Amino acid sequence: MGFIHFIVELLKDPRAAIAGWIAMGVAPTLGFIFLIVFIETGVVFFPFLPGDSLLFAAGVFAAPDAATGKVALPLHYLLPVVWCAPIIGDQCNYFIGHFFGRRIIASGKVKAMTPERIEKTEKMIEKWGPLAVFLGRFFPFIRTFMPFISGISGMRWRRFTPFSVLGGLIWSSLFTLLGYFFGNIPAVQEHFELVIVLILAVSLIPTIVGLIKAKFGKKKSGDADDAGSEADAAHRPPQHVAA
């Protein structure tokens, strides 16, 4: 229950969570940030961790305070940490998928790994190849499943890694620097919780739309198959039953 409470509080207000960590020192704070981003990316059981909003909130603390000019979390320490966490996490997740992926899926223990999400991830890989690894980095849930499914699908490590590294660097830099440059704007400070909700919503919209399309696409396909079967039956000559 303690871990669940920790995750709920982190989802609700990552700024307050980071403020609590900073009270313990810069090194523990960087360690917690690394751990959460790494786990979201590298452990297939935790796709719900708030990577985007955590990076944004961390960027806010890296910016100089408007009143005092002091920096709570130096950017030159923060950036290497948020660069390494998703890159190392992707590598870990790729090899988990490569060696244990089939057994993990068969066990059904990863409840978030629904057939629809697996199918969406596989379709991205089929359509875009290794570029899907880069694109998937910007979609919650998909960024956790993408390296895992890449490992299962047999994508070669040397094809996977360059796109994984590029995606990790751009994603982590983007959200951290958004917080750094815009997090201390008074309007953002006053409505910080709303900003975090908007970040989560914008991040989740593509995934939700994809799941809806997949669901209704299957339904339409099933309806079309049923209609085709009925049409075939209507045009089939009547069967004469022998007396």
LOTORVO-32476 format. One line per field, with one value per residue: x, y, z of N, C-alpha, C in turn; residue in one letter. Coordinates in steps of 0.2 Angstrom, whole numbers, plus 2048, in hexadecimal, padded with zeros to 3 digits. Each point is the difference from the previous one (the first is absolute). Example, Ala and Ser with C-alpha at 12.3 -4.5 7.8 and 13.67 -1.06 7.14 Angstrom:
nc1 = c(842  7FE)
nc2 = c(7E4  805)
nc3 = c(827  7FC)
cac1 = c(7FC  804)
cac2 = c(806  806)
cac3 = c(800  801)
cc1 = c(804  7FC)
cc2 = c(806  805)
cc3 = c(800  803)
r = c(A  S)
***
This chain:
nc1 = c(804  806  802  7FA  800  806  7FE  7FB  804  805  7FB  7FE  806  803  7FD  7FB  7FF  802  7FC  7FD  801  7FF  7FB  800  800  805  805  7FC  7FF  807  801  7FC  802  807  7FE  7FC  804  805  7FD  7FE  806  803  7FB  7FE  801  804  7FB  7FD  807  800  803  7FB  7FB  803  801  7FA  7FD  804  7FE  7FB  802  801  7FB  804  7FF  7FA  7FF  803  7FE  7FE  804  7FB  800  806  7FF  806  7FC  7FA  802  807  7FC  7FD  806  804  7FB  7FD  806  803  7FA  800  806  7FF  7FB  805  805  7FC  7FF  807  801  7FC  800  801  804  802  7FF  802  804  7FF  807  802  7FC  805  803  7FB  7FC  7FC  803  800  7FA  7FE  803  7FD  7FA  802  802  7FA  7FC  803  800  807  7FE  7FC  806  802  7FB  801  806  7FC  7FE  7FC  802  7FF  803  7FB  7FB  802  805  7FB  7FC  804  801  7F9  7FF  806  7FD  805  804  804  7FA  7FF  807  802  7FA  802  807  7FF  7FB  805  805  7FC  7FD  805  804  7FB  7FE  806  801  7FA  801  806  7FD  7FB  804  804  7FC  7FE  7FD  806  803  7FC  801  805  7FB  7FD  806  801  7FA  801  806  7FD  7FB  804  804  7FB  7FE  806  802  7FC  802  806  7FF  7FD  805  805  7FC  7FE  806  801  7FC  803  807  7FE  7FE  806  804  7FC  801  807  800  7FD  804  805  7FD  7FF  806  801  800  7F9  801  800  7FB  804  7FA)
nc2 = c(7FA  800  7FB  7FD  802  7FE  7FB  800  801  7FC  7FC  801  800  7FF  807  7FE  7FB  803  805  7FB  7FE  806  7FF  7FA  805  803  7FD  800  806  801  7FD  803  805  7FE  7FE  805  804  7FE  800  806  801  7FE  801  7FB  7FF  805  7FF  800  7FF  806  7FD  801  7FF  7FB  7FF  802  7FD  7FB  802  800  7FA  7FE  804  806  801  802  7FE  7FA  7FD  7FC  7FB  7FD  7FF  801  804  802  7FF  804  804  7FF  801  805  801  7FE  802  804  802  800  804  803  801  802  805  802  800  803  804  801  800  805  803  7FB  7FE  806  800  7FA  803  805  801  802  803  805  7FB  804  7FB  805  801  7F9  7FF  806  7FE  7FA  803  804  7FA  7FC  805  801  7F9  801  803  7FB  7FD  804  7FE  7F9  803  803  7F9  802  7FC  803  806  7FD  7FF  805  802  7FE  803  805  7FF  800  806  800  807  801  7FF  7FE  7FE  7FC  7FF  801  7FD  7FB  801  801  7FB  7FC  802  800  7FA  7FE  802  7FE  7FB  7FF  802  7FD  7FB  7FF  800  7FB  7FC  805  800  806  800  7FD  804  805  7FD  7FE  7FF  806  804  7FD  801  806  800  7FD  804  805  7FD  800  806  800  7FE  805  805  7FE  800  806  802  7FD  802  807  800  7FD  805  805  7FD  7FF  806  802  7FC  802  807  7FE  7FE  806  805  7FD  800  807  800  7FC  7FC  800  7FD  7FB  7FF  7FA  7FD)
nc3 = c(800  803  7FC  800  807  800  7FC  804  805  7FE  7FE  806  803  7FA  800  803  7FC  7FA  802  801  7FA  7FD  804  7FC  7FB  7FC  803  805  7FF  7FE  806  804  7FD  801  807  801  7FC  804  806  7FF  7FE  806  803  7FC  807  7FE  7FC  807  800  803  7FB  7FC  805  801  7F9  7FE  805  7FE  7FA  803  803  7FA  7FF  7FF  807  7FF  806  801  7FB  806  7FF  801  7FA  800  7FB  801  806  7FF  7FB  802  806  7FD  7FD  805  804  7FB  7FF  806  801  7FA  801  806  7FE  7FC  805  804  7FB  7FF  807  803  7FA  7FC  805  800  7FA  7FF  804  7FC  803  7FA  805  800  7FF  7FE  7FD  802  806  801  7FE  803  805  7FF  800  805  803  7FE  802  806  802  800  7FB  801  801  7FC  7FC  801  800  7FC  801  805  804  7FB  803  804  7FC  7FD  804  804  7FC  800  807  801  7FD  803  802  7FB  805  7FB  7FE  806  802  7FA  7FE  805  7FF  7FA  801  804  7FC  7FB  802  803  7FB  7FB  804  801  7F9  7FF  805  7FD  7FA  801  804  800  7FB  802  7FA  7FE  804  7FE  7FA  804  804  7FE  800  806  801  7FE  803  805  7FF  7FF  805  803  7FD  7FD  806  803  7FC  801  807  800  7FC  804  805  7FE  7FF  806  803  7FC  801  806  800  7FD  804  805  7FE  7FF  806  802  7FC  802  806  7FF  7FE  806  7FB  800  805  7FC  805  7FF  7FE)
cac1 = c(7FC  805  802  7FB  7FF  806  7FF  7FA  802  804  7FC  7FC  804  807  804  800  805  807  801  801  807  805  801  805  806  800  802  7FA  7FB  802  7FF  7F8  7FE  803  7FD  7F9  800  803  7FB  7FA  802  803  7FC  7FA  7FA  7FE  7FF  7FC  804  7FF  807  800  7FF  806  805  7FE  801  808  802  7FE  804  807  800  801  7FA  7FE  802  807  805  804  7FE  7FF  802  804  7FE  806  800  7FA  800  803  7FC  7FA  803  802  7FB  7FC  805  801  7FA  7FF  804  7FD  7FA  801  803  7FA  7FB  803  802  7FA  7FA  7FB  7FD  7FD  7FA  7FC  7FE  7FB  801  800  7F9  800  801  7FA  801  7FF  806  805  7FF  802  808  802  7FF  805  806  7FF  800  806  806  803  7FD  7FB  803  801  7F9  7FC  803  7FC  7FA  800  7FE  804  807  803  7FF  803  806  7FF  7FD  806  804  7FD  7FF  806  804  807  802  804  7FB  7FC  803  800  7FA  7FF  804  7FE  7FA  801  804  7FB  7FA  802  802  7FA  7FC  804  801  7FA  7FF  806  7FF  7F9  7FD  800  7FC  7FB  7FA  801  801  7F9  7FB  804  7FD  7FC  805  802  7FA  800  805  7FE  7FB  803  804  7FB  7FB  802  7FF  7F9  7FD  802  7FC  7F9  800  801  7FA  7FB  802  7FF  7F9  7FD  802  7FB  7F9  801  800  7FA  7FB  802  7FE  7F9  7FF  801  7FB  7FA  801  801  7FA  7FD  802  7FA  801  7FD  7FB)
cac2 = c(806  806  801  803  806  804  802  804  807  802  802  806  806  7FF  805  7FF  7FA  802  804  7FC  7FD  805  801  7FB  801  800  7F9  7FC  802  7FD  7F9  7FF  802  7FB  7FA  800  800  7F9  7FA  801  7FF  7FA  7FA  800  800  807  805  806  805  806  803  807  805  800  804  807  802  800  806  806  801  802  807  804  802  807  805  7FF  7FE  7FA  7FA  7FA  7FA  802  7FD  7FC  7FA  7FC  7FE  7F9  7FB  7FF  7FD  7F9  7FC  7FD  7FC  7F9  7FC  7FD  7FA  7FB  7FD  7FC  7F9  7FC  7FE  7FC  7F9  7FD  804  7FB  7FE  805  801  7FA  7FF  805  804  807  801  805  7FD  7FD  7FE  806  804  7FC  801  806  800  7FC  803  805  7FD  7FE  806  805  7FD  802  807  7FF  801  807  803  7FE  803  806  7FE  7FC  7F8  7FD  800  7FB  7FA  800  7FC  7F9  7FD  7FF  7FA  7F9  7FF  7FE  805  7FF  804  806  804  803  805  807  804  801  805  806  802  801  807  805  800  802  807  804  801  803  807  803  802  805  807  803  7FE  805  805  800  7FC  7F9  7FF  800  7FB  7FB  7F9  800  7FF  7F9  7FD  802  7FC  7F9  800  800  7FA  7FA  801  7FB  7F9  7FF  800  7F9  7FA  800  7FE  7F9  7FD  800  7FD  7F9  7FF  801  7FB  7FA  801  7FF  7F9  7FE  802  7FD  7F9  800  801  7F9  7FC  802  7FE  7F9  7FD  7FC  7F9  7FB  7FB  7FA  7FE)
cac3 = c(800  801  7F9  7FC  802  7FD  7F9  7FF  802  7FA  7FB  802  800  800  802  808  801  7FF  806  806  7FF  800  807  802  7FC  7F9  7FE  801  7FB  7F9  800  7FF  7F9  7FC  801  7FD  7F9  7FE  801  7FB  7FA  800  804  7FD  805  803  7FA  802  804  7FD  7FD  7FD  805  805  7FD  800  807  802  7FC  804  806  7FD  7FF  805  803  7FD  805  802  7FB  801  7FD  804  7FC  7FB  7FA  7FE  803  7FF  7F9  7FF  803  7FD  7FA  801  803  7FB  7FC  804  801  7FA  7FF  805  7FE  7FA  801  804  7FB  7FC  803  804  7FE  7FF  806  804  7FD  802  808  801  806  7FF  7FE  7FC  7F9  7FD  7F9  7FC  800  7FC  7F8  7FE  801  7FA  7F9  800  7FE  7F9  7FB  800  801  806  801  805  806  801  800  806  806  802  802  807  7FF  7FA  801  804  7FD  7FA  801  802  7FA  7FB  802  7FE  7F8  7FD  7FD  802  805  7FD  7FD  805  805  7FE  800  807  803  7FD  803  807  801  7FE  804  807  800  7FF  806  805  7FF  800  807  802  7FD  801  806  805  7FE  806  7FF  801  807  803  7FD  7FE  800  7FA  7FB  800  7FE  7F8  7FD  800  7FB  7F9  7FF  800  7FA  7FA  802  801  7F9  7FD  803  7FE  7F9  800  802  7FB  7F9  800  800  7F9  7FC  802  7FD  7F9  7FF  801  7FA  7FA  801  7FF  7F9  7FD  802  7FD  7F9  7FF  7FE  806  801  800  805  7FE  804)
cc1 = c(804  802  7FA  7FE  806  7FE  7FA  802  804  7FC  7FC  804  807  805  801  805  807  802  802  807  806  802  806  807  7FF  801  7FA  7FB  801  7FF  7F9  7FE  802  7FC  7F9  800  803  7FA  7FA  803  803  7FD  7F9  7FA  7FE  800  7FC  804  800  806  7FF  7FF  806  806  7FF  801  807  803  7FE  805  808  800  801  7FA  800  802  807  805  803  7FD  7FF  803  804  7FF  806  801  7FA  800  803  7FC  7FA  801  801  7FA  7FC  804  801  7FA  7FE  804  7FE  7FA  800  802  7FB  7FB  803  801  7F9  7F9  7FA  7FD  7FD  7F9  7FB  7FE  7FA  800  800  7F9  7FF  802  7FB  801  800  807  806  7FF  802  808  803  7FF  804  807  800  801  806  807  803  7FE  7FB  802  801  7F9  7FD  802  7FB  7F9  800  7FE  804  807  803  7FF  805  807  7FE  7FD  806  804  7FD  800  806  804  807  802  803  7FB  7FC  803  801  7FA  7FD  803  7FD  7F9  800  802  7FB  7FB  802  802  7FA  7FC  804  801  7FA  7FF  805  7FE  7F9  7FD  7FF  7FC  7FA  7FA  801  801  7F9  7FC  805  7FD  7FC  805  802  7FB  800  806  7FE  7FB  803  804  7FB  7FC  802  7FE  7F9  7FC  802  7FC  7F9  800  800  7FA  7FB  802  7FF  7F8  7FD  802  7FC  7F9  800  800  7F9  7FB  802  7FD  7F8  7FE  802  7FB  7F9  801  801  7FA  7FD  802  7F9  802  7FC  7FB  802)
cc2 = c(806  802  803  807  805  801  804  807  803  802  806  806  7FE  805  800  7FA  802  805  7FC  7FC  805  802  7FB  801  7FF  7F8  7FB  802  7FE  7F8  7FE  801  7FB  7F9  800  800  7F9  7FB  801  7FD  7F8  7FA  800  7FF  807  805  806  805  807  803  807  806  800  804  807  803  801  806  806  802  802  807  804  803  808  805  800  7FF  7FA  7FA  7FA  7FA  802  7FC  7FC  7F9  7FC  7FD  7F9  7FB  7FE  7FD  7F9  7FC  7FC  7FB  7FA  7FC  7FD  7F9  7FA  7FC  7FC  7F9  7FC  7FD  7FA  7F9  7FD  803  7FB  7FD  805  802  7FA  800  805  804  807  802  806  7FE  7FD  7FE  806  804  7FC  801  806  801  7FC  803  806  7FE  7FE  806  804  7FD  803  808  800  801  807  804  7FE  803  806  7FE  7FC  7F9  7FE  800  7FB  7F9  800  7FC  7F9  7FC  800  7FA  7FA  7FF  7FE  806  800  806  807  804  804  806  807  804  800  805  807  802  802  807  805  801  803  808  804  802  803  807  804  803  806  807  803  7FE  806  806  800  7FD  7F9  7FE  800  7FA  7FA  7F9  7FF  7FE  7F8  7FC  800  7FC  7F9  7FF  800  7FA  7FA  800  7FB  7F9  7FE  7FF  7FA  7FA  801  7FE  7F9  7FC  800  7FE  7F8  7FE  801  7FA  7FA  801  7FF  7F9  7FC  801  7FC  7F8  7FF  800  7F9  7FB  801  7FE  7F9  7FC  7FB  7F9  7FC  7FA  7FA  7FE  7F9)
cc3 = c(800  7F9  7FC  802  7FD  7F9  7FF  802  7FA  7FA  801  800  800  803  808  801  800  806  806  7FF  801  808  803  7FD  7F9  7FD  801  7FB  7F9  800  7FF  7F9  7FB  800  7FD  7F9  7FD  800  7FB  7F9  7FF  803  7FD  804  802  7FA  802  804  7FC  7FD  7FE  805  805  7FD  800  807  802  7FC  804  806  7FD  7FE  806  803  7FE  806  803  7FB  801  7FC  804  7FD  7FA  7F9  7FD  803  7FE  7F9  7FF  803  7FC  7F9  801  802  7FA  7FB  803  801  7FA  7FF  805  7FD  7F9  801  804  7FB  7FB  803  803  7FE  7FF  806  804  7FD  801  807  801  806  7FE  7FD  7FB  7F9  7FD  7F9  7FB  800  7FD  7F9  7FE  7FF  7FA  7F9  7FF  7FD  7F9  7FB  800  801  806  802  805  807  802  801  807  807  802  801  806  7FE  7FA  801  805  7FC  7F9  801  801  7FA  7FB  801  7FE  7F8  7FD  7FC  803  805  7FC  7FC  805  803  7FD  801  807  803  7FD  803  807  801  7FE  805  807  7FF  7FF  806  805  7FF  7FF  807  802  7FD  802  807  805  7FD  805  7FE  800  807  804  7FF  7FF  800  7F9  7FA  800  7FD  7F8  7FD  800  7FB  7F9  7FE  7FF  7FA  7FB  802  800  7F9  7FC  802  7FD  7F8  7FF  802  7FB  7F9  800  800  7F9  7FC  802  7FD  7F8  7FE  801  7FA  7FA  801  7FE  7F9  7FC  801  7FB  7F8  7FE  7FE  805  800  800  804  7FD  804  803)
r = c(M  G  F  I  H  F  I  V  E  L  L  K  D  P  R  A  A  I  A  G  W  I  A  M  G  V  A  P  T  L  G  F  I  F  L  I  V  F  I  E  T  G  V  V  F  F  P  F  L  P  G  D  S  L  L  F  A  A  G  V  F  A  A  P  D  A  A  T  G  K  V  A  L  P  L  H  Y  L  L  P  V  V  W  C  A  P  I  I  G  D  Q  C  N  Y  F  I  G  H  F  F  G  R  R  I  I  A  S  G  K  V  K  A  M  T  P  E  R  I  E  K  T  E  K  M  I  E  K  W  G  P  L  A  V  F  L  G  R  F  F  P  F  I  R  T  F  M  P  F  I  S  G  I  S  G  M  R  W  R  R  F  T  P  F  S  V  L  G  G  L  I  W  S  S  L  F  T  L  L  G  Y  F  F  G  N  I  P  A  V  Q  E  H  F  E  L  V  I  V  L  I  L  A  V  S  L  I  P  T  I  V  G  L  I  K  A  K  F  G  K  K  K  S  G  D  A  D  D  A  G  S  E  A  D  A  A  H  R  P  P  Q  H  V  A  A)
***
